[in-house]
Every structure is written in C-alpha cells, then in structure tokens.
C-alpha cells in the first residue's frame, strides 16, 4: 500500500479536531526540545566548597556506592558533592538538552564515541590537568578510551565490565564439555548441546540491543579491531565483503540460538541459564545480577568469544566503561579538578566495587584481593586485551545505531537469507546519517 | 465620548484598553454602551489568553515542525540547523525500510478497529440498551479497559503474550524449544496480537458512545415501528441505526484519531519492532533520546500531519456545509 503525501493543499485555520492533529504532530516533532533544555541541572551555587554532579545512577546499588565515594571525598578534601540523580534512561534520553542547558559541573557518562561526540560539540571541558596526576593509575587502553578526537582527555573512567560467553560450570562438567577456543569447536559444541537437549545459546532481543553485542563479537573476531572501528565510525562500507563474512558466521550459529527471541527480554533469557536449560549466553557480566542464589552465582563462569580468524585471535575485548565528564562551563573548576583526581584513584574505585560486584575497576592499580573469582577473571581478561571496544551504540553514532542498526539486526535475525539487500539498505541509510552531522 | 457616561467607570473612555484603538471608529456606539471596562478586560482575558496559548502551543509548534522537516538538526544549538530542502522526504520515501510498513500498519490499525471492535461495541450497546438485568455491571465491565491507560494495557497484554511464561503459550504448550509461538516478536503475528489488545479496549469505548446514542433515540419511534409490525432486526436496521447517524460520525472520527495516534500500546508492547512499526513510533525513535535526528523525525511527523488533514478536512467541509444549509 502506497500513500502519496503530495497534492494536499492545506486551507487556513479550522476547527479543533484539525488543530488537535496539527498540535499533536508538532509536539511530537520536537517543538518541546528547546524547551526541555530549561529543565537541566539544579546547581546554581558557585560556592567553592560544593561541586554538583549529574548522576544517572538511579538504581539503589550504584546510587549508594556513589554516595559512599562522595562521602569519602568530602572527608579527604572538605568539598561537598551535591548529587542530582535522574532515572538512568531518562538521563540518557535528555542528555542533549541537559548539556545545553545549565548542567551540573560533573556528569556520569560512557567512554567511546558517545563521549567524543559531546567533546566535539563543545559541550564538555578537556581535563588534561586532571590526567597529568591520575595518568599513572590507568593502562594505555583506558587512556585511549578517555581521549576526544582532538587528543585531549575528556573522561575519567571508574569501572568497566566485559562481554563474554557465560556458562554454568556444573553443566559443562556433567556433559563433559570443554571451553571452545576456536570457531569450529564452538559450532561443534553447539551441535552437541542441541543433541543433549539443551538450548545451546540463550538469546533475547526484545530490547533490540543484545543483538548488537553478538554482532560486535563476531565482527572483530572475523575482521579485527581496526576494521570494526572503521565500520562503527561510518568509514568502512557495510556492503564490504568482510561485513558479509561476519553475517555469514552469525547465520551459521543462528539455528543454535534460543527461539522466540524477538519477544524475550535479556532477563528472561538469563533465567534459562539460571535454570540450566540453556548451555551458554553471550552477554555483559551484568548477567550475574540475575543469579540471585549464591550457589548458582558461584557456578557461573565465562570464556572469551572463540577465535575465528587466527590473524586476530582473541585480542579484542568488548568492555563498556562508565565514568565521569565535566560540563562545558563548570562553576567550581578547582573543586571539579579535585573531585576528578579523587575519582581517578584506586581508592574511589574500591569503594564503588565493594557495593557493586558485577563490574571491575578501570584502574590497574586497584586492589584485586577482594574480587570474586568472576571479577578476577574479568579483570584479567580486560587488562590482557590488546584493544578494547565499548559497544555498538557507544562506538558509533547513537542515531545510526538506534534508528538503523537495531531494526536492521532484528530483520537479519528473522530472515538471515536477506542479508545482501539488508546490508545495502544499511549502507544507504548510514551514508545519509553520517553525512548530515 | 459623552455617551460613555452611562458606564460605571468613566475613565474607561479616556484610557481604552490597548489594542482596541484601531477598531475604535468601526465599533458602533451601541456596542460600546453594552461593554463596560470590566467587561472588555474580561473579554480580552478570556479570548486573549487562550488565543495566545493556542498560537504558541499549536500553531507556532506546528509550523516550526513543518519548517524543521526541511532541515537537518541534531538539537545542539540553533546554528547547527541546516536547510536540506526535500532530502528528508526523499530519504524517507526511498531508503527508510520502516516507513512504508509503518504507513501500512497505521491503515491496518484503522481498518481493523472500524471492522471488528466498532460493530461489536454497537452490538453490546444494543444488548445493554434492552434494560436486561445487571446492565450496569456489564457496562462497567466492558468499559473498564477504556479507563485503564494504554501503557498499562500494553504491559498487561505483553505478560499474556510472553513467549516463555505468558498465559497463552503456557496454556497451549507453545513454550518449549521448537514449538515457540513468538506473539510479540514474530512480524507475521505481532501486529495482530497488539490489535487484539487495542480492540479489547476500543470495543468498550464504542459501546459507551453508542449506548449514549441509543438512549437519545425517541422511544416513540420504536413503538411506531412495533405497531407497523417490524421485527427487532428490521426496527434496528431501518429505524434505530439511521437515527444514530450523528453518533456514527463521532465514532468514525474517534476511530480515525485512535488509529493515527496509536503509540503507547505498541511502545510498551515491543517498542515498534519489525511487524509493528507505526508512524508515531518512528517519529519518537528519531527525535527523542540521543538520536536527535530532529529534521528527519519532523519530516515523518509532517507525513502524519498530512494524513490526518487528508482525513479530517473533508469531514469538516462536509459538516460546515451541512451547518450552513441548516
């Protein structure tokens, strides 16, 4: 069915029902956006003893952990941190207008393209002065993640977590499975699990982002880190034969994914790993949050996504990193520098990790003795990586990933044979979006 | 000016309310005598405030979004707005794989609502109008879904349709590997699954509208047709239904509006994934959040606006013509 929108001249003012349509469309169409910028930050104080922080840590556990960090900072420096917490998703959705309005001095944000974007737009302040002090606490991969495109530092990382394939040790033991290190072994293991009546790979893509994690893993294993970065940055073409190869690998293991995934949330998919119905699950280490029973949690383990192309091995780890940025015109610059210097220390990270054990410290200097075995393994995996990626929606333009890639990957999952036309459609839309910046 | 002495406050003539000056000459003396200063202030406030609000919130925003549809803008600073002419529309019509399915789904939404829940609502209304026992109870039961917010309805139905733990799959045993029925995700099924939820609500809404219409039907009409020997169906078809004409018009307009503004239910249900794309959801996905393709999203909103106008203008023209004739 095709509806032509042309050929309808709109006569002058009319009655209410017409206006309702017009008004509704207008409100949807972003008339509210400039107005929204007025609802940013709370801090109007230029008190030298206070720093304001815009926080997206609305969940109880991280919120408490941050409060403890700020309390420790106050004890050490005498500067009070005034936290303005917003719902996690709302914070993310309003970030554009928030940063343009009257943002707090410091705000929670993510490393990668999403950070660089705001740095480029002039909505964040460079913090090279802070890094002169804290630089020694971080490995090179973290330093690379904290820089903008102009080479200046804009970000202080706090914690990170890896994406990997999670499994139950007891299930692997019972069936005598071995952790697969190569693609062929991985596919063979999937086949064996299916034979043994297990769902080989738990999967839920209702929220549309989990599929992006699977694509990332396959793509940088097949094509390497450099190509992955170019692809995410919009430089390499999606119609490249290399991308096709990545999708072909995906299509090969697709039959081993849990069915009904389009209507399943990641939490429900994780439950099938908890109940030992599924053998493996590719997700971030936050999957551990679904393991509420201590014995189940102790049984949880993970391995890096198997090698596909020996040229790249398992050298890349997807490790989304969360931390802090400084808004464009902080009211208390000296206080901000002090706070960020503190947040860049292993002590601050340890306070956070005490409360939230599903992540690991971004600094290599942090004390790992209190880590759970899972955290220790995650820490080793991240610090041993040659390159770190963030996640598709953090490494690429958010408008591209949310409006093109999310529906695109869902389409692939439902019809893996249509990959050629899908990729050329993605490429066309990518060009339009990346050209419009 | 001396004629103003009849008003309670003579200084009104000396200091006319601002803005009234240009019309001074045209206003007849008789009119002026009727309006005291207080009246005029009240009138100005009553007409002016709503007009201002209306212009600011409806016209300015509508025109702004139409203009933005011809630009690209990431929402950061007004200087980053770039004029691109018809590019957004061109991309939308030729390269956006979600656009035409979305238009199609909005149309299906309307057709289904008008063909299934609307006649069913009429049927319920006719039955309840017969003063059967517990009629109030039935009315409440059928109307209840209309009172619940769409977001809650989406949430409830999403639990019913959940592939692993949902009511339907649990009952029919479709939650085992190999037998999954993915009501929420399968693009061949999910639109119909959502439409069942939408119809469930819409039927109650239509029932109340028709019930109100039926209550206003003159009982003597029924009596007359009974005397003429018409059976129940004939009475309904030839006498009652034609008198429901005004209600039918309202029902039609309400259903069209429901079909065009369909959003909340689907957004909660599966965020408009493949199979349930809707224009309103495309607008939101492009504008809200970090994506901020404001120009592109506005272009989709303009398409939605044009479709609304295409439906509503002929209706308004017809109504006005009738009023003028009457």
Interface residues (C-beta under 8 A of the other chain):
Chain A: X1 X2 X3 X5 X8 X10 X11 X14 X15 X17 X18 X19 X20 X21 X22 X23 X24 X25 X26 X27 X28 X29 X30 X31 X33 X92 X93 X95 X96 X97 X100 X114 X121 X123 X199 X205 X206 X207 X208 X258 X259 X260 X261 X262 X263 X264 X268 X271 X272 X398 X399 X402 X403 X407 X408 X410 X411 X414 X425 X428 X429 X432 X433 X436 X437
Chain B: X54 X57 X58 X59 X60 X61 X62 X63 X64 X65 X68 X69 X72 X74 X75 X76 X77 X82 X84 X89 X91 X95 X96 X97 X98 X100 X103 X104 X107 X161 X162 X163 X164 X165 X175 X177 X178 X180 X181 X182 X183 X184 X185 X186 X187 X190 X253 X257 X260 X261 X270 X271 X273 X274 X277 X280 X283 X284 X285 X286 X287 X288 X289 X290 X291 X292 X293 X294 X295 X297 X298 X301 X302 X303 X304 X305 X306 X307 X308 X309 X310 X312 X313 X315 X316
